């Protein structure tokens, strides 16, 4: 995932303050250890500033070591969102991966954070998702959100039958050590469009943390802040399931954010109000921790 993990902090001792511009990780770790017992948090990168979204900044403290300041949020299981700069979320070359402005880093999943990470892509107005050249980009939008949520979906997967690009049932191909999405030079692979991604989720999703659930469970999970989606091989469409505005778990079908045709693209619509019951049964629903 995008999230970075830290090892447990070392035995506390207070370091000497120095005038050097960057903190020494060992000294930084030791300096905050005394407060670590009361502040349950992970410091995910010593040199980046991680800005929480939609979190009250009451009960925070700052530690200064060698000119470096890091604000730590008090409490258990706090959501931590990392702000990236520079970022790029409007690249119209669909197979290029985006750099979101905000990504999930660690802590409790919440509806507020999930909404923030979805809304940053502005699906209804972003040129990246505008239909063009007889193509739509529902799968690209879902991919982008999965990157921001730290549960990246694959763009390429292995096929079990060489040359059968519709197979899409093999293992996921991720990124190179340099961080580039594997997109060429793989003879036994296929690029995922919406239908192939739906097929892959059905065949391999569980092996990569994507658990199939009922529509009711899907909305409950989304309302709790977990990335959840709906996908149909037959309709060749995939959608993000987002938290409902009033927090209710289930009513007019799952609550969607989606790219697609000019009719489909929307950032907040109930499935049954948009499409009706007949199409509902053609979808499967998946969620990821």
N, C-alpha and C positions, 0 to 999 in steps of 0.2 A: 504494500500500500504506500500512499504518499507519506503517511505518518512516519516520523523518525523516532526510534526508541532509545532511551537512555538507560545506562546501567545504574545500580544503586549508588547513592552518594557515599563518600568516604567518611572516615572518622573526623569529627569537627576539630578545627583549630583555626584561629583568626590569623589571616595573612597580613603581611606588612603592605601598606598602601604604597604604590609606586606611581610614577608619572607616565609610564608607558601607555599608549593609546588603546591597546586591546587586552582583555583579561586572560590570565592564564587559567585554563580549565580546572586544573587541580585546586588552585587557590580559590577560584569562584565556587567550586563545589564545597570546599571546606567552610567558606565564609557563610554560606546559607544553611549549613547543616543544622545549626541550632534552631533556626526558624522552620526547618523542613518538617519537624515533628508536628508542628501546628498547622502547616500549610501543605495540604496533600496535592502536589502538583508535579508535573514533569517539565524540566527545563530542556526543551528539545533541540535547541541550537544556541550555543553561547554567543554567537555574534549577530544573530538575527533578532529583531524585535517582533514578537508575536502579539498582534493586537486582537483582544477578544471582541466579538461582535454581540450586541444585544445582551451584554452582561453588565450589571451594575458594578462600578468601580469603588464602591464602599468596601472597607476592609481590605485594602491592599497595602503593600509596603514596597519600598524600593531599596535595593542594595547597590552601593557604588563601590566598584573595585577598579582601580587604575583607569578611571575616567569612563567606565562602562556602567550603564544603568539598565536594570531589567525589572519590570513591574510584575509582581506575582499575585495571582488572584487567590483570595482566601476561600476555603470551603472544600468539600469533598466532591470529586468527580467533575470538576469544572470543565466546560467546553473550551477548547483552545483552538482559535482560528489563526492561521498564518497569512499575513498580507505579503504578496509578492510584488516586486517592482524591479524591472519593468514587467508588464503583463500584456497579453494579446488575446482577445476573445472574439475578434471579428475577421479572422483570416478566412477568406472565401475559397481557399484551396482546401477542400473538405478533408482530404487525407492528412493534412498537416495537423499535428496535435496542438491544442491551445495551451497557453499559460494563463490560468485563471488569476484574477486579482486576489481572490481569497480561496484558501483550501483548508479543509478540516485537518487538524493536527493531532489532537488527543482529547481525552476526557469524555464526558457524558454526551451522548447523542441527544439533541433537542430539536423540536419542531422549528424553533426560532432560527437556529443555525442552519438547518436544512433549507428553510425558506430563503435565507440570505444567499446560500450557495447556488440555489436554483435561479433566483431573481437576478443575480449578477450577469447572467447571459442574455437577459432581455430578449427572450425567444421570439416575441411578436414583432420586434423591430431590427434585430441583428441581421446584417447582410449575409452572415455566414449560413443562415438557415433559409434564406429566400429561395423558393423553387427556381431552377434555371436549367436550361439544356435538357428538358424533359426528365429532370431528376428532382427528388425531394430528399430531405436530410434529417428525418426523424431519428435515425440511428446515430448521426453525428451529434445531435443535441444530447441524446442519452449518454453517449460516450463522454462528452464534455462534462456533464454533471457528475458522472462516475469518477472522473479524474479529480474534480474538486472535492468530492466526498471521500477520496482516499481508497476507493474500491474499483479501480479502473477496469472496465470491460475490455476484452481484446478487440483489435481491429483485424488481425489475421489469425487463422487457426490452421492446424494441419488437417489434411483430408486423409481418409482411409483408402480411398480409391484414387490413385494418381490420375490427374487430369480432369477429375469430376469436381468442378468448382462449386457445385451445389451440395456437395457432401457435408462440409462444415460440421463434422462431428468429432474431430480430433482435438488434441490438446492445444491450449492457447499459446500463441507466440507473443512474447512481451516486448521488451525494449532492449536495445543494445547497451553495453556498459556506458556508452556516452549519453544514454537517455533517449535515443531515437527509436521511434516505433518501427518494428520490423515490417517492411512493406515491399521488399523485392528480393530476388535472388533465392527464393525458397520454392523449389520445384514441386513440393508436395503440400502446398498451402493454398488457401483461398482467402480473399478479402471479404469481410462481412458486410453485407447490406442488411436491411431490416429483417428480411425473411431468413437469411442465413444465421443472423444473430439469434433470432427466435429458435431456430433449429438447434443451434449450439447450446443455448441455455437449457433446452429440454434434454440434450444428450450429455452435456458436460458441466452445466452450471453448478450442480451440487458439489462437484469436486473443487470448485473455485469459490465456494462460499455463498452461492446464489441458491437459496432454498425456495422451493415452490410452496405457495400458500394459497388459501382461498381468497376471494375478493375482500371479504370482511377482514380477514387477518392482514391482508395487504394494506388496507386503509389504516388499521390500528397501528401497524408498524410505521407507516409514513407519519402518522400523527405523533409517534414517539421519536421521530427524527432519523429513522433508518432509511437508507436509500432503497426504494421499492419501485418496481416497474411492471408494466403489462406488455406482453408480446404475442403476436399472432403470425404463424407461418403462412396461413391461408390468406390473410388480409395484407400481409407484408408491411406490417406497421409495428412500431414500438413506442411506448410512452413512459414518461416519468409520472409516478404517483406521488403527489405532494400533500402536505398536511391540509386538512379542511379548515376553512376560515373560522368556524365556530368550535372546532375541536371534536365534533361528532365523528364517530367511527365509521358509520355506514348509513347511506340513505339513498341518494340517486346514483348509486354506483360509485366507483372510485373517483377521486378528484385529480384531474390531470393537468400537467404541463407538457406540451408536445409541439414539435415541429412537424412539417409535412406540407400538404397542399395549402393554398391560401385559405381554404375552408377549414382545414384541420388545425392549423397553427393557432395555439392559444396558450395562455398562461393562467389557468384557473377555470376549469369547466368540469361539470359532473358527467361521467361517461354516459349514463342512461338518458340524460337530458340532451346530449349531443347526438348519440348514435342509436339508442334503443336497445332492447333486450336481445334481439336476434344476433347482433354482432358480439354482444358481451360473452356469449358462450364460445366464441371462437378464439378467445384470449386465454393465456396462462399468466399467472402472477408470481413474481419472484421478489425476494427481499434479501438483503445482505447486512451483516452486522457492521 
